[in-house]
């Protein structure tokens, strides 16, 4: 039984967990096409992005990191180094591959500021969980409610444009995309009657 909400105290009692699979960092443009082709073999993948925080009013930094994940492998594309490759755009526009995430509308907008594309196949898990009565919809609380573990958000405001990302950043970034795919799998098996809808293109 999946509860509708979780208190801060209940969440703090849960064990910490993070992605423990293989993490692939793509910062060479020549590797993008073959990596995307590998991702195109999967019908559903977890999705997230990271952006260097701005502490200056009115200044918004560009998306620095794009994450996709399966249950076993995470792919981190350093967009600040490789730019928005046409193969990545192809994946964004592929309606046959579901890209699932939590709070992804702003992620998509940030990516569209780098290069215009018509998104297809993106699934907002916050919309999905509302249809089954879940009230706490942040990634952290959904992980607690659905997967029964805690995820650390310590690296969220770190510098995602560093010349070399540190191990904590890699694990954090991989975990956010991985949690999305694990949430999707658990939710769709628990609520098979609920249709998964993709975000409409605007």
N, C-alpha and C positions, 0 to 999 in steps of 0.2 A: 504494500500500500504506500503510495507516494502522498505525503502531506501537502497541504496548500501553502503553508508558510513555515518559517523557521526563525527562532529568536537568535540574537547575537550570542547569547549564552550557550544555546544548543549547538550553534555552529562552532564555537570555540572548543567544544568537547570532542568534536570529530577529529580523526587523524589527518595530518597533512599528507598530501600526495602530489606527485608531479609526473610529467611524462618521462618514461624510462627507456623509450625506444631509440632508434637511430635518428640523429639530427643531421640533416644535410644543409649546409650554408652555400647559397649560390651568389657569388659576387663577381663572376666572370660571365660576360655577355654571351660568350661562345657555348656555355653550358645550359643556357635557358631552354632552347628548343628541345633537347633530348630530355630534360627534366620535366617539362610540360607534357611531353609525349608519355612519359611514365605516369604522370598524374591522370592523364586522359583514359587510362585503363580502369579507373575506379568510378563507379556510378555515384558515390557520395564521398565528399571530403570535407574536413573541418577547415574553417577559414577565419582569419583575423588579420589585423594590421597593427603596427606600432609607429608612433610619431614622436619625435623629440619634443618634449614639452616647451611651451613658450611662456615665459613669465613677464612678457611685455604686452601691455594692452593693445589689442588690435592686430598683433602679429601672429600669424598661423604658419607653422612649419609644414613642409610637404611630408607626405607619408614616406617613412624611411625603410620600413620593413614590411614585407608581405608574407604571411604564413599560411601554409596548407598542411593538413595532417591526415594520415590514415591512423588506424589503431596502433600500427607498428612503426611508422616512419613519418618524420616531420621535415618539411621543406621550407627553408627560410630564404626568401629572395631579398637581397639588399638593394632596394630600388634606388636609394641615394647613390649607389655606385653603378648600377647597370641600366637604370632608367626603365621606362615601361615598354618592354619588348613586345613585338607583335604576337608572339606565341602566348604571352600572358593575356593579352586582349582576347585572343581566340578562346582561351579557357573561360574568361569572364562572360563571353557571349554565347557559350555552349549551353543550350537548354537541356541537353541530355545528361549533364553532370551537375548534381546538386552540390552547391557550395553552402554549407550550413554554419551559422555562427550566432552569437548573442550580441544584440545592439549593433547591427552591421550597417544600418542606413548611413551613418556618418562615415564609416569606413569606405563605403562605395563612393560617396560624394568626394572624399579626399582623394581617392584613386582617379576619379573622373577629372579632378583638377590637373592631374599629371597628363592624362590623355583621354579624349572623349571616347566613350564606348557605350553600347546598349547592353546593359547587364541582363543576363538570363540565367535561370536556374538557381538563384540565391534564395536560401530559406532562412527567415528570421525566427529563431527559436523562441524569442520573447512573444511573438504573435501566436506561435503554436501552443505554448504552455498556457496562455490565457484561455484558449478554447477548451482546455481540460480542467480549468478551475484553479490552476496554480497562481498564487498571488505575488510571491517574491520572485522577481524575474532577473535580478542581476546574475552574472556568470558565477560569482562567488556563492550566492545563495542557492542557485540552481544545482551547482555541484554538490552542495550539502544536502539538499532535498532529494535529488534524484540519484546521485552517485555515492552519497554518504561519506564524502571526504571534503577536506578543506583545501583550497589552493592559496598560495601566497601571492599577494599583489605588491610585494616590496619593490620589484624592479620597474613598475609601471611608469614612474616618472624619471627614469634614468635616461641618459643620452643615447638615443638609438642611432646616432650618426658617428659614433666613435670609429676610428680607423679599424679597430678590431673589437668585436663584441666580446664581453667576458662570459664565462660559463653560466653565471647566474641569469644573465639576459637571455642566452640561448635556451635554457631550460624553461624560463618564464614564458618566452614567446612560443615555444613549441607546445607548452602545456595549455595555453589558451585555445589554440586551434584543436588540440587533441581532446580537450574537455568537450568542445562543441560536437565532435563526431561521436564521442561516448554518450553524451546527452541524447543525441539524435537516435542512436541505436536503442538505448534503454526506453526512451519515451515512445518510440514507434512500436516497440514490442509490447509495451505496457498498455498503450492506447491504440490498438490496431484499427479501431473504428474511426479514428479522427484523421481526416485528410490533411496531408502536408501541402501547403500552398507556397508557391514561390512569389517573391516580390515582383510587382508589375513594373514594367519599364515605363519611364516617363520621358 
